[in-house]
Amino acid sequence: MKKTMFLLLTLIFSMALLSGCSSTGGPQDEEGAGTEMGGGSGTNTSAAGGGGAWTGSPLEDPNSPLYEKVVYFDFDTAEIRPEYVDTLRAHAEYLVNTPSARLVIEGHCDERGSREYNIALGERRADSVKRFLEAEGVSPVQLETVSYGEERPVDLGHNEEAWAKNRRAELVYQ
């Protein structure tokens, strides 16, 4: 009985260890490329090194417009800039064709302005992206918005370059 139990536990442990090794996730740098193994492009494909077509999620394909999940805004505005229209249309098409997909749109601001003002501006930015997606046919049931105002900067600098990176809406698939 003890030998059977030992073999069973060994088998379970081995399976757990092997399934943990199959993960392709890892730490991400600020551009979204994996950095776990160092060097290389950081992308993982099922045809790695073979030049084959991407077979993973289109949301993770670096060659797909769906890979871009950040929309940047000009100072003190929630107006979507023209260079993000095609990206948002691609996300809208994906969401329309994938009714089970859910998207949280996070609104962010730079550090200038009061906390209350920035929460409201972050909300306007997230709502602007949401309205755009809904106008493209996405079901409101698939979309959620949240504003973080200035609370989650991607760049902690105190200059225009840092502020420009922090004025954004992030598309987070659930």
Sequence and secondary structure as in RCSB ss.txt:
>XXXX:A:sequence
MKKTMFLLLTLIFSMALLSGCSSTGGPQDEEGAGTEMGGGSGTNTSAAGGGGAWTGSPLEDPNSPLYEKVVYFDF
DTAEIRPEYVDTLRAHAEYLVNTPSARLVIEGHCDERGSREYNIALGERRADSVKRFLEAEGVSPVQLETVSYGE
ERPVDLGHNEEAWAKNRRAELVYQ
>XXXX:A:secstr
 HHHHHHHHHHHHHHHHHHHHT     B TTS B SS SS     TTTTTT    S GGG TTSGGG  EEE  T
T     GGGHHHHHHHHHHHHH TT  EEEEEE  S S HHHHHHHHHHHHHHHHHHHHHTT  GGGEEEEEEET
SS S   SSHHHHHHHSEEEEEE 
